[in-house]
Amino acid sequence: MIEVQNLSKYFGKKQALVDINLRLGKGFHGLLGPNGSGKTTLMRCLAGVLRPSCGTTKQSDMIGYLPQRFNFYRELTLYETMEYFASLKKIPRHQQRDAIMRLLHLVHLDERAKSKLRTLSGGMIRRMGIAQALLGNPPLVLVDEPTAGLDPEERLSFKNIISDLNPDSCIIISTHIVEDVEALCKRIIILDEGKVVADKGSDALKEYARGSVYRVLADHQADLLPPYEILRRERSEEQEYLRILSPNDQNAKPVHPTIEDGYIMVIRGYPPKSL
Amino acid sequence: MLYSFKVTIRVVFKQLRFLLPLFAMIALINYGFFRIYTINNAGPINFLYLMLPSALLGLPYFAFVTYELVSQPFRMGSLEVVQSNASGEPNLFYAIAGTSLISIGFWTVSPIGWAIWNYLDQANGYSPLLVHSLLSILLYWIGPSLIGISLGLSLFRSSRPLAIGIILLATLLSSQLPMKMFGMFQYGRFVPADFLDWFRLTVPITFEWPDPVYGVPMEFSRWVLVAFWIFALSLITLIRMAARRRRFWIKMIFILTLSTTLSLARFAYRSHDSMNIRDLRPSSPGISDNRYYAERASIQTIPAFFSVEAYDLDIRIGSRLKVTATMHLKATDLQNFDFTLHHDLRVRAVEDDQGRRLNYQQDHDIVSVIAIEPTVYISMHYDGYVGKYFSNYQGVTLPAYVAYYPLPGQLPLWDDVRAATKIQIPSDEAHFRAHVRSPLQIYSNLEMTDYNIFEGSARGISLFAGMLTETYHEGTRYIHSPNIVQPLNIDANYADEIWQKYLDRTGALQEYSIHGKSIFYQAPSIAFYASYNEQCVDLGDHIFALDFFPTVEMIVHNAFMRHMPYDPEKAILYELFKNNLNMTSASGWDVKPDYELIRLAIEGDQSLPEDYSGDVSDIDIEAWNEYLESIMRVDELFYYQCNKLGIDYVFHEIYDYLMEPNFDEHPIDFLYKLDMENTP
């Protein structure tokens, strides 16, 4: 579906992407990384919006792309906007109406087809964005920070829509919020400082953190061996617990890791216990 | 592409913020045009002049609309989605440009309609005027709007405050305002006007001098300037767009870079092929002659030891003149020849009859040629322009006296004393054959033997073109512009009467007649910077008139004064003579002014103007007023003498005085003593 070889991107002297090599097939793929890690740059290169400084990408001609920010002429109706993007994708005119209405139904906007964009909420615009990206059933769909700026309800709705997408396409979801890809993506690529620092299945990423995640009483924090990182504080039965990540063995029983734990392990550069 | 176009059309025509200003602008200009049309009756060219400055509204409007259309997708992020589709981005940009072009269509309907109405109503179907009007609308109306679109497109990545700031700055620079404010200044070697000229896209404003012959200035370099800005801004847009797909755009960028560079170079090295009225830049053709001659020693007349029997002139008139002048000289044994040629024409080569290159030296207005052996044949190749007598694709003004072809001998082309063009035309006739290569129809004093080929014998050959036509009226041939109503009633018999009256009045003996002479009514653009003596010039077989409404009196008066020498020391009497030559009565002037009252004029005439030529703040206003008062007494003295001694007697005496070079008496003393009473 998409193959990236030795892709690098410079902005002046700053190297934003360093020798990226990827080969992605059908299904959902998560592209994780902290802010500034190069996710958006990589997505833009894959979408053809940016020209790589070196390296190649091989992909299909038709791409569905939802950038981080998306809106269009606010005076147009939702249907007119979709019609425009359908034309850009060279969908035959007689197929446009059905394709548009089907996608608007998918994103629960079919009843707002005649509404002008300026009357739609941020979440609706976002949903319209995914609808336009899916026009023409593109074999490659790139979704950049899909839930950024959405309220929890819209975020949930959006995630549900994403999960309903056709898994026969190669769908890459770029985000720094692990939760957004946790349930959906079987393969996670982690980018840090422009480099791919991990390319693993979601289970493998969880396993990467196995043995390194602990739950300890907050009162016992002083007994912990550094280095460790507090992932979050949890309260139960009037006791406060700390969920910590540590490459060292701690005097506590390890708990089941999550993808987020694996992600932080990778980003921090901690080695897995199993090795 | 088509759908991109539909989208942008929908966006523009659904938004009142875009439509209302356009409709308001159209309503406003139509109201203005209506007012100009009903109030102003100075003719179709003046109407054009007054109409075209409104076009400046188009630049900011179309720049802003285009910017808004093109920047919204960029600011909102959807441009990336467009870019991710092959050809999506250029299609959108083309669609936006196309939509703006449609708006330009609406914006341009009014001036075109008014121009057609003007042509039908005022110009009686004179088709060159219609062509001229449409071209001027294209240059000065549509041009700035197209630049506005290019500017708006090029700003697509800029923030709104920055874009609006740039659009306003561009509008200001392209208006007349900077030129009005800084046009006349020079700071060392830096001339602001030369810099500001790169941005001036509006028609030069002229209320007093609409030129019916040249029309609106549309010299070639103005078209180049508009093309340059469109190319340059489009290039910026493409470069900013092409950051991703350089290969895709490389050809377009190459073509645009080439076009931009060529037009930039062409405009930078533009010749002064036009004279915009009120163009007071130090280098403008209108005043370049004044500056040139002010810095150089005057040329002393040295008559040639040869004469030119025949000229064969091959003249190309584009944005500059390119001439090959072949001269057949009256048989001589000379090897050295001096010719007078206007200094702005640069000689490139001189050849003899065998095609051998001859040595030559061009200095000031003189070209000295050294032949290899005595010859009667010299061919000179030169090009350039002739100061204010600019000739280009729009109009040609080359009167015989401006030395646009070599005149034999060393002749001053400038009167240093009066800082004016000197009328130089040989007294002997020569045979001329001139082939003028110009898209314009040329009119000449000589007979046209084929299209733009003229042949005949005359003292000189004049060439004119522009919005001119030829009319015969009562045996006199008039070359005039149909764009203005001018009197075609120069009565040769009446001219004879006036001349005879002058002869009777002054005792002069010269003969003069305008019978059979062609009269050329010429471009006021030239007249604006013309010297005092160029308003009506008799050139033997034709008369060159720069005045809007020349009269028989004016022609004869000019002809009479031209044969009188001008001595600055006698200037006060010369002016009195000139200004009162037509006077009919001096009754009522019975009191002779006291000599003491005019003494200051005698003294001041020599000293005061010099004293007061410096800083104005140094002037002693009281002393100056006394001097002016004294000058007025001299006028009274003149009228008194006319009243007492008779007008003809006084003119007779003054004429003799002015014609006699050896009179050393002060002119006011001379005038005072005329009646032999109360002499000092």
Interface residues (C-beta under 8 A of the other chain):
Chain A: R44 A47 G48 V49 L50 R51 D61 I63 Y65 L66 P67 Q68 R69 F70 N71 F72 Y73 R74 E75 L76 E80 E83 Y84 F85 S87 L88 K89 G129 Q132 A133
Chain B: L2 Y3 S4 V7 R10 V11 K14 Q15 Q72 P73 M76 G77 S78 E80 V81 V82 Q83 S84 N85 A86 G88 N91 A243 R244 R245 R246
